[in-house]
Amino acid sequence: MKALIVVDAQYDFMPVSEEDYKNGQGGALAVKNGDQIVPVINELLPKYDLVVFTKDWHPNNMEAFASSHEGKNPFEKYINEKGEEDVLWPDHCIAGTRGADLHDDIKINLIDGNFYIFKKGTEKNKHPYSGFSGSGLSFFLQEKGVDEVDIVGLATDFCVRDTALDAVKNGFKTNIIWDGCKGIAEDLTETYNNLIKGGVIINGFSI
């Protein structure tokens, strides 16, 4: 069976109006044109018997937030819990906030089968990009008889990339529907090449 995985289609990753942003209604880490994936998601939803949404669901004192490091700014580098260089982010997708909600224009009612939500990044010291990291998603999909996944969401060069690479590592045939993703970087060629090397099938990409 094939499942659809929708990665982090949340308000903090979507462009919002200046007024909504000031009122804490999302957009803290907006991906350029990120909201353009919503119609693509809605077109896909009725085509799958199983749909999984991943969500960033962070504590407000997340180590990966620049605000947790005195003198540091968003997008500067730091050493993460694995001892690897990583990126410090603006506060985003804090559990229970509007920014952590799935976009209201995603039409859940179009799903004919079942849908589930898997939360990630729930621990202060762990900031995974992959929806498979510590979430039990791989076991869940295997239990449901899934052997292939299509992936859309935000952002292509972080959470979509890592989710797709982990899907391959966990034994799933993995496809990214490129029109249903948006990236942070202007040039996604490196991400594309890394995905291909990792065994991911890309649909609808042109350099």
QUIQUIUR-V21815 format. One record per residue. N is the residue number from 1. RES is the residue in one small letter. D_FIRST is the distance of its C-alpha to the first C-alpha in Angstrom with 1 decimal. Layout:
N:RES:D_FIRST ; N:RES:D_FIRST
This chain:
1:m:0.0 ; 2:k:3.8 ; 3:a:6.6 ; 4:l:10.3 ; 5:i:13.0 ; 6:v:16.5 ; 7:v:19.1 ; 8:d:22.5 ; 9:a:23.2 ; 10:q:26.3 ; 11:y:29.8 ; 12:d:31.5 ; 13:f:29.5 ; 14:m:30.4 ; 15:p:33.8 ; 16:v:35.8 ; 17:s:39.4 ; 18:e:42.3 ; 19:e:43.2 ; 20:d:39.8 ; 21:y:39.7 ; 22:k:43.2 ; 23:n:42.1 ; 24:g:39.2 ; 25:q:36.5 ; 26:g:34.4 ; 27:g:34.7 ; 28:a:35.9 ; 29:l:33.8 ; 30:a:33.0 ; 31:v:31.1 ; 32:k:32.9 ; 33:n:31.2 ; 34:g:28.4 ; 35:d:28.4 ; 36:q:27.6 ; 37:i:23.8 ; 38:v:23.8 ; 39:p:23.8 ; 40:v:21.0 ; 41:i:18.9 ; 42:n:20.0 ; 43:e:19.0 ; 44:l:15.4 ; 45:l:14.9 ; 46:p:14.7 ; 47:k:11.9 ; 48:y:9.0 ; 49:d:8.2 ; 50:l:8.6 ; 51:v:11.4 ; 52:v:13.4 ; 53:f:17.0 ; 54:t:19.1 ; 55:k:22.8 ; 56:d:25.9 ; 57:w:27.9 ; 58:h:31.2 ; 59:p:34.4 ; 60:n:37.4 ; 61:n:39.0 ; 62:m:36.2 ; 63:e:37.6 ; 64:a:35.7 ; 65:f:37.7 ; 66:a:40.8 ; 67:s:42.6 ; 68:s:42.4 ; 69:h:44.5 ; 70:e:48.1 ; 71:g:49.1 ; 72:k:45.6 ; 73:n:44.0 ; 74:p:40.4 ; 75:f:38.9 ; 76:e:41.3 ; 77:k:40.2 ; 78:y:40.2 ; 79:i:39.2 ; 80:n:36.1 ; 81:e:35.5 ; 82:k:34.3 ; 83:g:37.6 ; 84:e:36.0 ; 85:e:37.2 ; 86:d:35.2 ; 87:v:35.8 ; 88:l:37.5 ; 89:w:36.0 ; 90:p:37.6 ; 91:d:36.9 ; 92:h:33.5 ; 93:c:30.9 ; 94:i:33.1 ; 95:a:31.6 ; 96:g:32.5 ; 97:t:33.9 ; 98:r:33.2 ; 99:g:32.2 ; 100:a:29.2 ; 101:d:27.9 ; 102:l:25.0 ; 103:h:26.6 ; 104:d:27.7 ; 105:d:26.8 ; 106:i:23.0 ; 107:k:22.4 ; 108:i:20.2 ; 109:n:21.0 ; 110:l:18.9 ; 111:i:15.7 ; 112:d:14.7 ; 113:g:12.2 ; 114:n:12.9 ; 115:f:14.2 ; 116:y:15.7 ; 117:i:18.4 ; 118:f:19.0 ; 119:k:22.6 ; 120:k:24.1 ; 121:g:27.6 ; 122:t:29.0 ; 123:e:31.7 ; 124:k:34.9 ; 125:n:34.9 ; 126:k:31.2 ; 127:h:29.9 ; 128:p:26.5 ; 129:y:24.8 ; 130:s:21.4 ; 131:g:19.0 ; 132:f:18.2 ; 133:s:21.9 ; 134:g:23.0 ; 135:s:20.5 ; 136:g:18.3 ; 137:l:15.2 ; 138:s:13.9 ; 139:f:14.5 ; 140:f:13.0 ; 141:l:9.5 ; 142:q:9.8 ; 143:e:11.2 ; 144:k:8.4 ; 145:g:6.1 ; 146:v:4.6 ; 147:d:5.7 ; 148:e:6.4 ; 149:v:8.5 ; 150:d:11.0 ; 151:i:14.3 ; 152:v:17.4 ; 153:g:20.5 ; 154:l:23.8 ; 155:a:25.4 ; 156:t:24.1 ; 157:d:26.6 ; 158:f:26.1 ; 159:c:23.2 ; 160:v:20.7 ; 161:r:21.9 ; 162:d:21.8 ; 163:t:18.4 ; 164:a:16.9 ; 165:l:19.1 ; 166:d:18.1 ; 167:a:14.4 ; 168:v:15.4 ; 169:k:17.8 ; 170:n:15.3 ; 171:g:13.3 ; 172:f:10.4 ; 173:k:10.6 ; 174:t:12.2 ; 175:n:13.5 ; 176:i:16.3 ; 177:i:17.2 ; 178:w:20.9 ; 179:d:22.3 ; 180:g:20.6 ; 181:c:22.4 ; 182:k:26.1 ; 183:g:28.0 ; 184:i:31.2 ; 185:a:32.8 ; 186:e:34.2 ; 187:d:33.3 ; 188:l:29.7 ; 189:t:30.3 ; 190:e:30.4 ; 191:t:27.1 ; 192:y:25.5 ; 193:n:27.1 ; 194:n:25.9 ; 195:l:22.3 ; 196:i:22.5 ; 197:k:24.4 ; 198:g:21.7 ; 199:g:19.0 ; 200:v:17.5 ; 201:i:16.9 ; 202:i:19.0 ; 203:n:18.8 ; 204:g:22.0 ; 205:f:24.4 ; 206:s:28.0 ; 207:i:30.8
